Amino acid sequence: MKNTVYLGLGSNIGDRANNLKNVIVALSPNIEVVKISPIYETTPWGYEDQAEFLNQVIECETDLPPNDLLKLVKNIEEELGRIPNFQNGPRIIDIDILFYNDLILENDQLSIPHPRVHQRAFMLVPMKDIAGNYIHPILKESITTLADKIDSAGVHIYKEEINSLTINEHLFEWGKRTYIMGILNITPDSFSGDGLNNGNDSISAALKQAKIFIETGADILDIGGESTRPGSKAVGAEEEINRVIPIIKAISSEFDVPISIDTYKASVAEKALDAGADIINDVWGFQVDPKLGPLAAERDVPVILMHNRSNPKTAEIQASLGGRYIGVEYENLIEDIKNELMVSVEIARKAGVDERNIILDSGIGFGKTVEQNLELLNRSDEIRDLGFPLLVGPSRKSFIGYTLDLPPDQRAEGTAATVAVAIMRGADIVRVHDVEMIAKVAKMTDAIVR
C-alpha cells in the first residue's frame, strides 16, 4: 500500500537551491515524489544570527513505514553533508516528516504530525501551495486555514535567477526586453483566419510570412499543425507531421531564427526537432503525452509549458490527463493556475528537463472566462514569480472580441493593449499574429518599464 507523506525541506548553507534539488534526487527509488511546492526564502526560526533559509514542501508516496522513512531521510541528510549542530542552527539540509497519511504517532524517535508544523509559516506556506485542503489529523483544520492564522511576513517566494537562455545560438536575456513570437498556423481552420494550409502552396506562403515576421521584429517563429480553437477537431500525428515538417525544413534552411513546434505529441515533436525546430511548445504542459518530457530532456531543448483547462478534444486526451484534468471551475484562479503549472514543471523535472530550459505560459484563453482572462492577464506578475520565464499569448483571442465586440481580424488594437499590460506585469515573450505592430508596442513598453 502506498502511503502519502509530506516532507519539509530546508537549507541555508552553500548552494541552497541545489541542496533542495539533491534531496529530491536522493529520495528515489524508495520514495516517489508526486508534487513539489515553489521554493520560499524565509527568515531563520529561533537562532537568528544566520543566513536566510530556502524552504520547500514535497508530497511523496512510499511503502516505507514511518520509522524506516525517518532512517532514510537522516541517511540522506548525512550523505548530503549535514553535520549535527545545535537546534535551529545553520544546516546544509534539513528534512522533516510533516505528515504521514492521517497518522498520529508519538515514540522516542518520531512525532507525527510534526509537533510544530501549525506554528511555522515556512512549513505551512509551501504546503498550502500543493495541499491546501489537507486536514491536520489532530487540529482538524485545513493547511490553508492554519496558514492564514499565522504571520507569514518573513516567508517570500524565492526567485532563483534564470537570467538567460541560448536557443540555436540566439541569446535570450530575460528581463532586458520583450521577445516576440510570431504565429504560423499550418492549418485550414485557424480561429483567426490566418491558416496557411488552405489548398495553395503552403510552403511558399509560410516562407513569405516568415520573412515578413523576421523583418518586422519576430525573435521566434511558432509553427503548429493543429488548431486549438474551441470546437476544432483533433488532428492525427501523421497528418500533423505532413503539415508542419516541410514548412520547418524550408524555414530552417532559409532563415536563421529559432523555431518552436506547437504540439503535444512526442512523435510530431521528434520529427520537428529533426527537421530544424528548436523549442517544444506544449499547450497541455506535458500532461498528455508521457514521452514528450523525456524527448525534451534527451534533446536538451527549451520547452514551453502551458496551463490548460479546455475541454479535451478526444477521449484519448481525456484519458491521458486522468486525475489532472479537473474541469473549468476554479477555487482560487491564480493559485490554482500556479499549482497546476508547477505540476507540469514537476513532470518536466522528473523527465530530466533542465530547469533553465523551462518557460511557462499562463494559458490565456484556455479554459477561462472573459473575466478570468482579464484577471489573469493583469496578475501575470504572480505567475512570473514562480521563477521561470513567462510567455503570454493573448493575440486576437475571444476575450478581446467579447470585450470590444469585434471579430478576430479586427482585434489588433485590443491585442496591443493586452500585450502592453502583460509586459508591465513581467512577460518575457509575447506570442502574436500581428508581429509588426506588436513589436513596436513591445519596444515602446520596454522603454517605459524595463
N, C-alpha and C positions, 0 to 999 in steps of 0.2 A: 504493500500500500504506500502510495506517495503522500508525504506529509508536506504541508505548506508552511514555510519558515520565512520570517523576516529578519534579516541581518542588518545591523547598523555598522557602517564603516567610517573610520576617522583617521586622519593623518595630518601632522604639522611639522614634519622633518623631511628634508630632501625634496625630491620631485613628488609633491603631494598628490597631484592628479594621477601620475603614473603608478604611485603606490596603490591607489584605489583600483586601477585597472589590473594590476598584478594579482590582487585578491581574486577578482572575477575569473581570471585565467586559472589560478591555482585551485579553485573550487572544483573544477572539472577533473575527473569524471564522476566523482561521488555525489555532486550536487548539480542540479540543472538550474541555471539562472533563468527566471521567467520574465521578470521586469526589473528595470534599473531606473531609479529616480534621477533627476538632474543633480548635479553636484552643487552644494551650498558652501559658502565660506562663512565661518562662524567665529565669534569671539570665544576665547577659551573659557571652559567651565571650571570653576574653583580656582586653581592656581593660575593667576592672570599674567604673570611675567613670562610670557612665552608667545611664540608666533601663532597666528590665527590658524584654525583647523579647516580642512576640507572635509565635509561630511556627506554621506550618501546612504540610502537605504535600498536594499535589493530584496526582491521576492524570489524565493527558491523553492524547489521541490526536491525531496530526498527520502531515501529509505532508512537513513541512519536514525537511530533513537537519540534522544536529547543529549545524553552524556557522551556518546560517541561523536555526535556533532560538535560538542564542546571541545573534545580532544582534537578533532580535525582542525578547527579554527585556531586553536592555540598552536598547533604544529605549523600552520600557515603563517601565523604571526612570527614565530621563531625563524622560519625559513626566509621570510622577507626582511629579517634583520632587527626585529623588535628586541630591545634589551629591557628587562623589567626595571622599573623605577617607581617613584612614589605615585600615589593615587592622583589622577587628574593631571599628571605631568606630561611633558612632551613625549611623543612617540612616533616612530616611523609608520606604524599601522596599529589600529585597534579594531577588533571585530567583536561586536556584541550580539548575542542572540536576544532579539527583542520579543518575538512571539513564535510559538510552535503550535500550529493549528489553533485550537482554543484551549490548549493545555494550561493547567495551573500546577506548577511543580516547585517544590522547595526541598533542597537537600544540601549537604555540606559543600557541594561543588557548584551548584547551579540554582538560580531562581528564574522561573518563567511564569508570567511575563517579566521582562526586565523591571526591577522594582522602582526605577526612577524614570521610566520612559514618559510617564504623563507629566513630568516636571521639566522635561528637556526639549526645548524648541528645536535644537539641532537634530533630534531624532524624529519629532512629530512632523515638522515641516516637510522634509523629503518623503516621509512615509505617506503623508497626505496626498502627495502627487501621484502615487501609484496604488494606494489602498485606503482612500479617504473614508470608505464605508465600513472598513473592518471594525468590529466591535471589541473593545477591550474586555477580556473574559472576566475580569474582576470588577472593574468600574462600570461596566455595562454602558459605555458611551463610545461613540464612533471616534476614530482618529481625527476626523475633521472637527468634531465638537471639542475634543481635548486640545487640539492645536489652536483653535480660536479662543480658548480660555486663557492662554498664557502669552507673555510678552515675547514676540519673535523679532524684536527690533535688531538684534545682533546677528540675525541669520539672513544672508543675502545670496541670491543666485550667483554662482561662480562662472565667470565668463573666461573660459580657457581660450586664450588668444589664438585664433586661426586666422592669421593675417593675410595669407596669400595662397594662391594655387596656380600651378603652371599646367596649362592644358594645351597639348600639342605645340609646345614651345611658346605659347602666348601666356604672359604673366597677368593674372587677375589679382589685384591688390584690394582686398575688401576694406571698405570704409573710405577709400580715396576718391572714388567716383562710382557712378551707377553704370552697370553694364547692360547692354541692350541685346535681347534675344529675339531674333526675327522668326516668325512662324511661317513654315512652308507646309501646308496641308496637301498631302498627295492623296486626296480623297475626292470622290464625286459629290459628297454630301456634307461639306463643312457648314456649320451653322452660320458662319459669317459670309458665305458666298465666295470664298477665295480659294476653293479647292482646285488643285492643279491637275487632278486626274479626271478630266472631263471629256475624254474621247479625242482630244487633239494630241499633239506631240508633247507629252508631259515633260520629257527631258529638256527640250528646248525652252518650254515655259518656265520650268524650275530654274534653269541656268540664267534666264533673263531676270527672274525675280531675285535670285541670289545675288546677281551682280548689282542690281538696284539697291538691295538691302545693305550690302557691304559698302558700297559707295556713299550711302546716306547715313551710316552710323552703326550698323549691326556688328556686335562683337562675337555672337554665336548664332548659328542657324539651327533651328529646331525642326526636324523632319519627322512627320508622322503619317502613317498609312491607314489609321482607323479613326474615324470621327468620334469625339467624346461628347457631342451634343446630346441633349436629352432626347430619348426616343430612337436614337440611331441604332442600327443593327450591328452586332458583333461581326468582326471580320476574322476569318481563319488565318493561322500563321502563314500558310503558303501564299494566300492572296496578299497579305500584308508585305511579305518578303518581295513578291513580284512588283509591288507598287514602289517600295522605297529603295531597294538595293540599287537599281540602275541610276536613280537620282543621286544617291550618296556617292556612288562611284564617279559619276560625272562631276559633281560639285567638288569633291575632294581632289580630283585630278586637275581641276580648273582654277580653284581658289585656295588661298592659304587662310582658312578660317576654321575654328573649332566647330564641329558638327555634333548635335545632340540627336539621339534616336528616341523618339517619343513612343515607347511601347512598354507593356507589362509582360511581354512574352520573352522568355530566355532565348528561344530558338531564333526569334527575329533580332533580338539584341546581338546575339553572337554573329549572325550574318552581317549585321550593320557594322559592327566593330571591325570585322574582316574587310569590309568594303571601304572603310575610312572614317567611320564615326568615332568620336572621342568621349562621349558622355552618354550615360543611360538616364533617361527621364521617365520615371515610372509613376503614372497617375494613381496607382494603388499602393505606393510606398512599400514595395517588396512583400505585400501581404497576399498576393495571388499566386505567383509562380515561385516555388521554393528554390528553383535553380538559378534565379536571377542574381541573388546575392552572391553565391559562390562564383558565378561568372564574373561579376564586377570585381570581386576580390582577386581572382586569378589574373584578370587583365589589368588590375590596378588602375581603374578608370574612375573619374568622378561620377557620382550618382545624385540625382535629384529625387527626393522622396516627398511625395505629395500627400496631404491629408485629404481623405475622400469618404464621404458618406452618401454618395449617389446610389441609386438603385442599381444593383448589378445587372448587366445585360443578359447574362446566361446563368443557367443553373450551375454550370461548372465554376464560374467565378464565385457565385454564392457559396458553393461547397468549399472552395479554396479559402475563402475568408473565414468560414466556420464561426467560432465564437467571437472573432474580432469584428465581425460585421454587426453593428448594434443599432442600425436604423438612423433616422434623421432627427430624433429628439435629443436635445442637449440639456443636461442638468446645469452645467456652467459652461457657456460657449467656449471661452478662451482656455480655461483649464482642461476641458475635455479635448480640445484640439491639441494642446500641448502634450497631454498624456498620450494621445494616440499617435502623434508624431514620434514621441520617444519609444513607442512600441516598434515603429519602423526603424528607428535608429538602432534599437537593440537587435533587431533581426539582422541589420547590416553588420553590426559589431560581431555578432556571433558567427556570421558568414566569413569574417576576416577582412571586411572593408576597412581601410584606414580612415580614421575619423576626419582627417584633413580632406578626404575626398567626398565628404557628405555635405550636401546642400539641401535645405528644407524649403518646401513650397507649402504655404498655408492652405492652399486649396480653395481659393476664392471661386465661388460659383459651383462647387461640387458638394451637393447635399446641404446647402444652406439657403435660408430665405433671403429676400431682399434686405430686410433689416439686419439679419445676421452677417451678410456680406459687408454691409456698410460698417457695422461694428468691428468686424474682424479687420477690415482694411485700416480703420482708424486706430486699432490697437496692435498693429503689426509689430511694434517695438517689443511687445511682450513675447511674441514668437521668436523674434531675433535674440531675445535674452536667453534663449536656450543654449546659445553659444555657437551656433552654426550659421554660415552664410544663408541669407534668405532670398528666395525668388518669389516675386508676386506677379500673378498673371490675370489682371482684370480685363484685358483687352476685349472691347465690344461685347461684353457679357450681358446677360439678360437683366441683371440687377441695375445696370446702367440704362438699359432700354425701358424698364418699368419706371425708373425714376424720372427719366426725361421723355418718356412716351415716344421712343424713336426705334426704327428697325436697325439691324446690325450694321448696315453700311453707312449709317448716319450717327454713329456713336464715337467718332474720333475725339471730339471735344470733351465728351464725358470721360473717355478713357484718359485723356490728358490730365484731367483733374484728379482722377484716381491715382495715376502714376505719381503726380506731384506729392500727394499725401503719403503714398507708400514710401517714397524716398525720404520724406521728412520723418517717417517712422522707422527708418533704418533698412529699407530694402536694398539689397546688393545687386540684384538682377531684376529687370522687368521684361516679361515675355509679351510681345505685342505684334499686331498686324501692321500698324501704320508707323514703320520704322523712322522715316524721315522726320515726321512731326514729333514723335516721342523722343527721338534723340535730342532734339532742340529743347524740349521740355525738361529732359533729364539734365542737360548741360546747364540750363538756367537754374534749376532747382539745386543742383550740386553747388553752384556758385554761391547760393544763399546759405545752404545748411552744412556743407562739408567743411 
